[in-house]
């Protein structure tokens, strides 16, 4: 993983450095009153898949999207149940 964009309290973009399905995660933070809204954009390609395997790239996108949704639901659960620091 490589940090390709960073703005304190606003933006973090991570991109893969290797693997058959290069991907990028872009996290945007936006204050909303006493809370922070987290927006995640993700993209994946099948650029590294050889020959006929490249035809599976659309499936990789579906799995990627599902994985992002599961990760965000887990993060939400953790953040919402965390106790504030003293």
Phi, psi and omega in degrees: 000147179225137173280118183252343174214144177204127172225122182309132178059018183220319190206139172216125177239129179243135179233145179286149180257342181207172179112161184284344181232083180303139181220163178222137171246129176239113179260123176245134179248135179222120178294138176224088183068238180268012182234171175233129177271129177252124177243129180243126173247139178222151175216151181215147176230165177255026184307325184268359180283130183280145172041232183298338178299334180299336179293343180274358182307317178300327176294322179301321179298319179296315179295321179298312180298315179299316179298319178298317181298316179297316179298318180292322177296320178294315179299315179302314180299317180296313183295318184287339180258357180289145175274142179297148176292146179266000000 
